[in-house]
Amino acid sequence: MSIKIGIAGYGNLGRGVEAAVNQAEDLELVAVFTRRDPASLQIASDVPVMPLSEVASMEGNIDVLVICGGSATDLPVMTPDLASKFNVIDSFDTHANIPQHFANVDAAAGPSGHVAIISCGWDPGYFSIARIYADAALPNGQSYTFWGRGVSQGHSDAIRRIEGVRDARQYTVPIETAVQRVRNHENPSFTAREMHLRECWVVAEDGADLGRIEREIVEMPNYFDEYDTTVNFISQEELDRDHAGLPHGGSVIRSGVTGNGAYNNTVEFRLDLDSNPYFTGSILAAAARAAYRMNQEGQSGARTLFDVPPAYLSAHSREELLAHML
């Protein structure tokens, strides 16, 4: 029996989830929901496209709803609301606000008997798991996370929400000298500004106040205010020509000592992604499988990938995992 999946939101991330679901033998896409006119949406699958306002009509027909919205304004509202009706997955990635988001979602999912796994991207998400495993093995050490160079979907979305912005791409760029100091076992203490740069390419509406837009970007809390940020205004044609792709990646590095300080050790987990949304979509699809299994066991409430047994993410049987993965 296939696990029935719904997708709420059909931008880049929604398309990534769709592709991952369609490649999985145990997952079945049954509906896509959108705030746009459904008739205007061309999707790759032969399933209904429905208004998001009608999502409640599919209760009982969807095992897990994957919510593909932005963290700035969509997911804080959508995930708690939809978790009262479905098992849900999201990729909420505003790190500073995760505890409050978790609490809000738990208050909706728990009483309704649903499982809601939040922050299921690659960071937060897979990188979070890498950090906790490395910390457990090397308690006497320090962890560092470097992102990029790549396009951040969440940061790009946050810029596009600014009045007067038509389109935007934001690149997160690691400072290479900082990366090398970590690999050299220096265990430095960095500020956020010393680890990454943020590079923004913005298409403004005709007549928009460019100075105001730039100020709103560089002063935006949780996104840009702690980093050296450059804002470049370009045409839509330039953006489409030079910044159409959505690559990303990065590294989690933990440097620590063992043997009472006698031995240096480095653990590094690295991602190099041609497409950020398609890889993130694959993680969301795997998390949907886990949410269904956990709910079938009688679990409910908010969860993160910390709470998910690795085997629950996999389509392989326990016998296959023991034979080939262990």
N, C-alpha and C positions, 0 to 999 in steps of 0.2 A: 504494500500500500504506500502510495506517495504522500509526502507531507505537502499540504496545500498552502501555497505562499501567495500573499498579496503584496503589492508595492504601492506605497503612498508617496507620490512625488516622482516625476519622470524627467529629471534633468540628467546630467552626466552620471551621477551616482545611481539613479534609478535604472539607467541603461546598463550600468555595470552589474547591478544585482540581477537584472533580467538575463544577461548573458551567462552569469554563474549558475542561476537556477536551471536554465535550459540545458546546461552541460552536465547537470547532476541527475543520476538515474533515480534517486530517491526523493527528489523535490519536483513539485509541479506548480507552475505559475497559473493562477486562476483568475486574477483581475489586476488591473492597474487603476489607481485613483489619482485624479489631478484637480488642481484648482483652476486650470485653464479650461477652455471649451473642449470637451472630449473629442468632438468631431475634428478639431484642428490637430490632434495628436496622432502622429504616425509611429507605431511601435513595431518591434521586430517579431512579436508573438501573436498568435491567433487567439487572443483572449479579450474579454470586454474591457473597454476603457470607460470608467465611470466618474462622475463628479465626486470629489472628496466629501462633499456634504451628504452623500448617500452611502458612505462606508458602513454605517451601522446596519444597513439592510443585508450585509453579507456576514453578519454574526452567525456562527455555526457552519459556515461554508469555507472559512479560512482558518488554518491551523496557526499560522504565524504571519503577522503583518510587519513588513520591513519599511521603516519610516525614513524616507530619503529627503530630509529637509536640512536647512542651515541651522547651525548652532546659535547664531546671534539672536534670532527672533522666532524661528519655526519650532525647533525641538523643545524648548522650555514649555511651550503650550501644547504642541501636538502629542508628545510622548505620554504625558500624564493622562490626557484626554482619551487617547486611543488605547492605553493600557487598561482602562476600565472596561473595554469591550473585547480586546484580543490579547493573545500573547504577542509581544512586540519586540523589535530590535531597533536600536538607533546607533548613530555614530557621533554622538555629542562630544565635541572636542575642545570646549573651553575649559582647560584644566582647572583653573581657579574656582570654577563654579560646579565642578562635578559633585562634591558632597551635597550641595543643596539640590541639584538636579536629581541625584539618586534618591534623596528623601522625598521629593515631590512625586517621583514615579512610583516609589514603594508604597506611598499612601494611596495611590490609585490602583496599582496592580494587586497588592496583597488582599484587600477585602473582596476584590472581584474574582479572585482565584486564578489570576494569570501570572505568567512569568514575563518579565521585561528585562532584557539584557541591554544595558546602555553602554555607550562609549566603545563600540565594537569596530573601530577602525584599525589602522596600524599604529597610530599614536594619537590618543590613547587606544590601547588594544594590544596588538602583538608586541610592541615595544614595552608596554607595561609588564607583560609576562616576562620578557627578557630581563627587565630591571629586577623583578622580584627573584627570579632564579639566580641571577648573578650575585645579588646581595646575599642570598641565602648561602651560597657557596663561598663567598669572600666577604664575611662580615666586617673584617678589618680592611676597609678600603673606601673608595668613593666612586659613584656612578656619574656618567656624563651622557647626555643625549644631544646629538647633532642632527639637524634636519636639513635636507637639500643637498645640492642646489635643485630646487623644484618648485612647482606651483602648488601653493596651499589653497585648497578649495574653500575652506572656511574663511580664511583671511580675504580671499578674492570676493567671496559672497558678502562679507562685512563691508567692503569698500563699495560694492554695487548697491548696498542699501542706503548709501549717503545721497541726500538730495542733490540732483544735478549730475550724477554719474550714470552714464549709459551702459558702460561695460568696463571690466577691469581684470587684470591678472596680477597676482602678487607672488613673487619668488622669495623663498627663504634661502639664504646663502650662508653656509657655515664659514667661519673664519679659520682658514687652514692652519695658521700658526697655533691656534688653540687646540685643534685636533691633534697636531703633532706633539704638543706638550703632554697631552694625556697619554698618548701611546709611548712616550718616553718615561712613563712612571713618575712624572713630576708631581702628580696629584695637586694641581693648582686649584685655587678658589676663583671662580669666575662670576662676574655679573652677567645677566642675560645679554647686555650690550657687548660684552667681550667675546661672546660665543657665536653670534649670528648677526647678519645684516638683513634688512628687509627692503626689497626692491619692488616698487609698484609701477605698473603701466596702466594708465587711466584714460578712458575715452569719456570726455565731458559732454553734456548737452550743450547745444548752441546757446551762448549767452550766459552760461553758468559762471559763478564766481569761483575762479580757479584757486585763489588764495584761501577762501573759506574751505574748499574741498581738501586742499593740502593740509590745512590746520586740523581739520576733523580726522584725517587719516593719521597723522603723526602723533596726535594727542589721544587716540582711541585707547581706553583702558583695556588691558588683557590681550590686546592685539599688537599695538605698535608703540605705545608710549615708553616702553622699556628698551627700545632698540634704536640704533641708527637707521633711519628710514629715508629712502629717496623716493620721490614721487615724480614720474615722468608723464606728461600729457601728450598723447598721440592720437592719430585718427583711427576710426574703426577699421579702415583698410589696412593700416599698419599693424593693428592688433591682430586682425585675422590672418595677415601674412606671416608675421614674425612670432606670434605667441599663441598659435592654434592648439598646440599640444598641451598635455597635462602630465608631464613627467614628475617624478618625485623620488624620494628615498632618504637615506640617512643611516646613522649608526647609533646603537647603544653600546657604550664602552664602560666597563668597570675595571678599575685598576686597584689591586689589593695585594696584601702580603699574607703568607702562610709560614708555618714553622717558626713562630715567635719573631717574625719579621725577617727571617733569613732569605725568603724567596719572594721575588716579584712575580705577579701573575696578571694577565690581562684577558678578560672575556669580552669579545666583541660580536655583536649581532648586527648584520648589515642588510639593508634592502636597497635595490636598484630597480626602479619601476618605470617602464615605458608609459604606463597609464595609472595615475593615482586613483581615479574613480573606479576603474575596472578591477584593480587589486582590492581596493576597499570593498567594492561590491561582492567580491569573492569571500572576504572575511564575514560580511554581513550574512551571506547565504549559509556559511558554515555555522554561524551563531544561531541562525534560525533553526537549523537541525537540532542544535543543543537545547534551545529553548523548548522545542516540542517534546524532546525526550524528558527533560526535567519536569515539565508540566504533567506529562503522562505518569510520572512517579508521584504526583500529588504536590509538587512544589508550587509556590506562588510568591509574588513580590519582586522587587528589583534585584538584579544581579549584575555583576561585571564579569569579564573573562577570568578574573581571579577565582571566581566561584564555580567555573565550568570545568569538569574533568576533561582532559585533553581528548579522550576517546569519544566523548559526546559530540565533538566538532567534526569527527571524521565519518565519511561514508563507509569506511571499511569495517568489516566484522572484527570482533575481538580476536578470533583465530588469526585473521590476516595481520592485525596489528602486532600480535605476539610473534608471528613468524617473520615479519618483514620490517617492522618499525622499532622493535625493542632491541 
